[in-house]
Amino acid sequence: MRNEVVELIERKRRQVLVHSFLYYQLNENIISDFIFDDWCKHLVELTNTFPKEAQAAAFHKEFEGFDGSSGYDLPFHYPEIQNAGHRILAHRDKVKNFKIGGRK
């Protein structure tokens, strides 16, 4: 179970980082504020419930003191986070331009 919790915390941290990058750096909002707030709340609950697992998870240092109120101060400068954000936007644009029958 410990590995599953660590993986879940890492996934939530990456979600928050990527969507903070999209919102604060690229002015793109592809999820609602409600969903983002829910992700943050869940991440904070996981961190508080499983402190040892949270410490073992990726981006521990970056999320020290994170209370879920904002992603503004998070370090979303990592290439893996920015690349993921750009891939999400490219996918969104591709889907948005796709029409039934494969025609644009």
LINBEL-V421171 format. One record per residue. N is the residue number from 1. SS is DSSP state (@ for helix, = for strand, . for the rest). PSI is psi in degrees with one decimal (999 if undefined). OMEGA is omega in degrees with one decimal (* if undefined). Layout:
# LINBEL-V421171
N/SS/PSI/OMEGA, N/SS/PSI/OMEGA
This chain:
# LINBEL-V421171
1/./-34.3/-177.2, 2/@/-45.2/179.9, 3/@/-36.5/178.5, 4/@/-39.6/179.3, 5/@/-43.0/178.1, 6/@/-45.9/179.3, 7/@/-39.8/178.6, 8/@/-44.2/178.3, 9/@/-43.4/178.3, 10/@/-42.7/178.9, 11/@/-44.0/178.9, 12/@/-40.6/178.6, 13/@/-43.3/179.0, 14/@/-41.2/177.4, 15/@/-48.4/-178.4, 16/@/-42.3/178.8, 17/@/-47.7/-177.8, 18/@/-45.8/-177.6, 19/@/-25.7/171.7, 20/@/-41.5/175.9, 21/@/-48.2/-179.5, 22/@/-44.6/-174.2, 23/@/-50.4/-172.1, 24/@/-26.0/-178.5, 25/@/-36.4/-175.4, 26/@/-1.6/-179.7, 27/./39.9/178.0, 28/./132.0/179.5, 29/./98.3/-176.6, 30/./-3.8/171.8, 31/./159.9/-179.8, 32/./158.6/175.2, 33/@/-35.0/179.2, 34/@/-46.0/179.5, 35/@/-45.5/179.2, 36/@/-46.0/179.2, 37/@/-38.7/178.7, 38/@/-43.2/176.7, 39/@/-44.8/-179.2, 40/@/-43.6/179.3, 41/@/-44.9/179.5, 42/@/-41.8/178.6, 43/@/-43.8/178.9, 44/@/-42.1/177.9, 45/@/-44.2/178.3, 46/@/-43.7/-179.3, 47/@/-41.8/-179.5, 48/@/-34.5/-178.2, 49/@/-34.2/-176.5, 50/./68.4/-174.8, 51/@/-36.5/179.8, 52/@/-41.9/178.9, 53/@/-38.6/178.2, 54/@/-37.2/179.2, 55/@/-31.1/-179.4, 56/@/-16.7/-176.1, 57/./154.1/177.4, 58/./149.1/178.2, 59/./25.8/179.2, 60/./-49.8/-177.5, 61/@/-40.3/-177.3, 62/@/-26.1/-177.1, 63/@/9.4/175.6, 64/./128.8/179.7, 65/./2.6/-179.8, 66/./124.4/-178.9, 67/./-0.1/176.7, 68/./-0.9/-175.6, 69/./-24.0/-178.1, 70/./151.7/173.6, 71/./8.4/-174.4, 72/./-42.4/-174.9, 73/./3.6/-179.3, 74/./148.0/-179.0, 75/./89.7/-178.9, 76/./27.7/-179.5, 77/./-7.2/-179.3, 78/./135.1/180.0, 79/@/-38.6/-179.3, 80/@/-34.2/179.2, 81/@/-46.3/179.8, 82/@/-41.5/177.9, 83/@/-42.0/177.8, 84/@/-41.4/178.2, 85/@/-44.6/179.3, 86/@/-37.2/176.9, 87/@/-40.8/178.6, 88/@/-44.5/179.2, 89/@/-41.8/178.9, 90/@/-41.6/178.2, 91/@/-43.6/178.2, 92/@/-44.5/-179.6, 93/@/-38.4/178.3, 94/@/-45.5/179.5, 95/@/-40.6/-178.6, 96/@/-34.1/-178.0, 97/@/-8.0/-178.0, 98/./133.9/177.6, 99/./162.0/179.8, 100/@/137.2/-179.6, 101/@/4.5/177.3, 102/@/13.1/179.8, 103/./149.3/178.0, 104/./999/*
